[in-house]
């Protein structure tokens, strides 16, 4: 990568995002897990840029970050069920299990 030392803005982001919210141990464990999973040196997904650290930490430590979609899913009214229909379905399942 660009050098041995991480850029100051990366270190600032880590401090601002996780200080007081997550212990440093969690940050280190998340990076170690991502590194050993598929990003060790010589492997296909090895980090080549410092942005890898942002992505690895977001996915590991920010709830829902790994599941973010580029845009919200479209609403399909035909897929929405009314409460009465859901209740009937739950009752049918409960009767089948009894």
C-alpha positions in Angstrom: 0.0 0.0 0.0 1.0 3.6 0.0 3.2 3.2 3.0 3.6 1.5 6.3 1.8 4.1 8.3 -2.0 4.3 7.9 -3.3 7.7 6.8 -4.3 10.1 9.6 -7.9 10.3 8.4 -8.3 6.5 8.8 -7.0 6.7 12.3 -9.3 9.6 13.1 -12.3 7.8 11.6 -11.6 4.7 13.7 -11.4 6.9 16.8 -14.5 8.9 16.1 -16.6 5.9 15.1 -15.7 3.4 17.7 -14.2 5.2 20.7 -16.5 4.8 23.7 -18.8 2.5 21.6 -16.5 -0.5 21.1 -13.4 -1.6 22.9 -10.1 -1.5 20.9 -10.1 -5.3 21.3 -13.2 -5.5 19.1 -11.5 -3.4 16.4 -8.4 -5.5 16.4 -10.4 -8.8 16.4 -12.5 -7.6 13.4 -9.4 -6.7 11.4 -7.7 -9.9 12.3 -10.7 -12.0 11.3 -11.1 -10.2 8.0 -7.3 -10.5 7.3 -7.2 -14.2 8.0 -10.5 -15.0 6.2 -9.6 -13.9 2.7 -7.2 -11.0 2.7 -3.8 -12.4 3.8 -0.8 -11.3 1.7 -0.6 -13.2 -1.5 -4.3 -14.1 -1.6 -6.7 -12.8 -4.2 -8.5 -10.4 -1.9 -5.5 -9.0 -0.1 -5.9 -5.3 0.6 -4.2 -3.0 -1.9 -5.6 0.3 -0.6 -6.4 1.7 2.8 -10.1 1.7 2.1 -10.1 -2.0 2.9 -9.9 -1.1 6.6 -13.0 1.1 6.4 -15.0 -1.6 4.7 -13.8 -4.4 7.0 -14.6 -2.4 10.1 -18.0 -1.2 8.9 -19.1 -4.7 8.0 -17.9 -6.3 11.2 -18.8 -3.6 13.8 -21.7 -1.5 12.5 -25.0 -3.3 12.6 -26.6 -3.6 9.2 -23.6 -2.2 7.3 -22.9 -5.4 5.5 -26.5 -5.7 4.4 -26.8 -2.2 3.0 -28.3 -1.9 -0.4 -27.3 0.8 -2.9 -30.9 2.0 -2.9 -34.0 1.2 -0.9 -36.0 -1.8 -2.3 -39.1 -0.9 -4.3 -42.4 -1.4 -2.5 -44.7 -3.9 -4.0 -48.3 -3.5 -2.6 -49.3 -6.9 -4.0 -46.8 -8.5 -1.6 -48.3 -6.9 1.5 -50.7 -9.0 3.5 -53.5 -7.8 5.7 -53.3 -8.5 9.4 -56.3 -10.9 9.2 -54.6 -13.0 6.5 -51.4 -13.2 8.5 -53.4 -14.2 11.6 -55.2 -17.0 9.7 -51.8 -18.3 8.4 -50.3 -18.3 11.9 -53.4 -20.2 13.3 -53.1 -22.7 10.5 -49.4 -23.3 11.3 -50.2 -23.6 15.0 -53.0 -26.1 14.4 -50.7 -28.2 12.1 -48.0 -28.3 14.9 -50.5 -29.4 17.5 
